[in-house]
Structures are given as structure tokens and as C-alpha cells.
């Protein structure tokens, strides 16, 4: 991602999550403009995924 794109789209280049999934490096960047609806949706999805993983591990 180049510097112009980061500045034009108000991306917080220092606030990111990086992971490797099946030999692919994935980077998620966050916007400097907070969007509460998006934040809530992401957190709900993370919680849902976490709950499903826990249920499968304990057999519920």
C-alpha cells in the first residue's frame, strides 16, 4: 500500500493486524475515522466465531 493511498483514505498505517493464513500474509489496516456500526459488526462476528470454536472444542 503506497503512502498516497494511505493519506487519501485516512488509513492509520500504524494500527494494523497481521497474520499468515495458508502461506498468505494478510494485513488488516484500520481507518482513522471511527465507524461505530462497522466496529460493532466486526466485534459481533469475532464473538460469534469465538463462540463457535469454543463449542466445537468442548463438544456442545
C-alpha positions, -999 to +999 in steps of 0.1 A: +000+000+000+016+033-010+017+065+010-007+084-012-034+058-008-029+058+029-032+095+032-061+099+007-082+072+025-073+083+061-058+049+070-039+045+102-008+027+089+005+020+124-028+004+136-029-030+119-033-067+124-011-091+105-014-128+102-004-157+079-031-179+065-022-208+043+011-192+033-005-159+025+003-128+046-029-109+055-028-074+068-058-055+080-054-017+084-077+005+104-092+038+094-086+069+114-123+077+110-142+056+135-174+040+123-193+026+152-216+004+130-186-013+113-169-017+147-199-033+162-203-057+132-167-068+134-168-074+171-201-093+168-185-115+141-154-121+162-175-131+192-197-154+170-166-171+156-150-174+191-182-190+205-184-215+177-148-225+181-153-230+219-185-250+213-167-273+188-138-278+212-159-287+242-185-306+222-216-286+229 
